[in-house]
Amino acid sequence: MCAMERSNETVTARAREYLTFRLDREEYGIDILKVQEIRGYEPPTRIANAPSFIKGVVNLRGTIVPIVDMRLKFNCANAQYDTFTVVIVLNLHMRIVGIVVDSVSDVMELASENLRPAPEVESVIEGDSVIGLGSLGDRMLILLDIEKLMSGVDMGLMSD
């Protein structure tokens, strides 16, 4: 293995990039490598008998994409649609899924020393879907394993 490869592995082991987004007053982060694109919100076509947090589907360049409103999934009190509301299109296990969030903040690189384990608390988010907490200055991020979250039984979106 050459020195350049070892150097890249060290950087990868130490730091990861997360796309940060807001839901109500909380800030979350997901692995940037899972993000395909970010789009403005457009009302999806409703699917009969889908859970309330699955808003429907949209046609994205010939691909039918289910749209999940994370504010409804996480029981946020306020789920208004405005000019800041966006859809983050994710590529998960060869499946395309869109998630509705209040706004996208930025891409943040977090080194391992900025990561903390998530506390054991009862939450609407399944415990294994929270990777941990990231902190940088006065910002605190809830880091999500978006693949695990989207493949939960209640989602009905992903299959093994």
N, C-alpha and C positions, 0 to 999 in steps of 0.2 A: 504494500500500500504506500503510495507516495505521500509526501508531507502535505500537499494540498488537500488530498482526500481526508487525512487525519484532522486537518484544520477545520474542514467543513463539517465533519462529524462532531467535533467539539462544540462548534457554534450551534449546531442543531440540538445537541444534548442540553446546552445551557439555555437557549432562548427559543421561544416560539412566538409566532405572530397570531394575534387574535383580532377579528373584526368586532368592534364594540358597538352595541346598540342599546337603546333605552326602551323600557317598558314602564310606563308611569314614572315613578321617581327612582327606579332601580336601573343599574347599568350592568349589562351582561356581555360576555365575550364568547365567541365561537372560533374554532380553528379556521383560519383564513383559507386553508387548502380545501375546505368543504364548500366554499362560496363560488358559485358560477358567475353570478351577476347581481346587481342591485337595480331594481326598477321602481318607478312610481306606482302607487296603488291604483288599480282599476278594479271595479266591482266584478267579481267572478260569477260564473254561472252556477247557481245553487244546485246541490245534489240532494235528492230526496232521502230522508231518514239518516243523513250524516249527523254526527255529533255537532253541537252548536259551534264549537271552535273550528271546525272545518267549514270554511266559508263557501267552498265550491271549487271549481276548476277554471283555468284559463288555458287558451291555446297559445303556446309560446313557440313560434316558428314551426308549427306542425306537431309539437309535443304537447299532450294534455298534462297539465301540471296541477296537482291538488294544492290548495292554498289554506294554510293553517294560521289562524289569528292567535298569536302567542299571548296577547293580552287577555283573550277569553280563556285560553288554555291555563294560564297562570292566575285566573280569577282577579285580574286587575279591576279596580272599581271604575276606571275611566277608559272607555274604548271608542274614542272619537276618530273620525277619518278627516284629515286635513292635508295641507300641502307638504307637511313633513312626513306623513305616513308613507312607508315604503315596504316593498316586498323584497326580501333577500331570497334569491333563488339558489338552492343548495343542490349539490350532486352527492347523493348518499347511496352507497351500495349500488351504483349504476341506476339509481332512481332519482328523478328530478322532483323536488318538493319546494314550494314557496312558503315563506313564513312572513306574516305581517307584523311589523314592529312600529313603534312610535317614531323613531328616527335612528339613523346610523350616525355614530359619532366619528370614529376613525379606526385606523389599524394601529394596534399597540403591540410592541414587542416586549415580552415579559421573560426575564431570566428566572432560573429556578429559585433564586433567593427572594424573588418577589411573589412566590406562590405559597399559599398556606392551605392546609387541609380544610375542607368544609366542616362546620360544626354539625353534630348529630342533632337535628331538630326535625320536628314534624312539619312537612311542607307539601304543597300541591305538586312540587317537582320531585320525582322519584329520586331517592338518595344516590343511586349509582349513575344518575344523569348529571350530577354536579361533580365536576372534576376537582374544584377547590375554589379558593378566593385569590384573586390577584390584586396586588396593591402597587401603586406607583404614585408617590407623593401623597396627596390627600384623596386620590381616587381609589375606590374599591370596586372591583368587578366580580360578578358571580360567573365563573367559568363553566360552561355547559359542554357535555359530550352530546352534541346535537344528533349524532347517529343513534345513540341509545335512547334519547328522548323521543325521536321520531319513529323508532321501532317499537315503542311500548304497545302493549296489547290494546289499550284504549284508543290508540291512534288509528289502527286498522290500515296503515299506509304501507308498511314494509313487511316482507316475509323473509324467513331465514333461508 
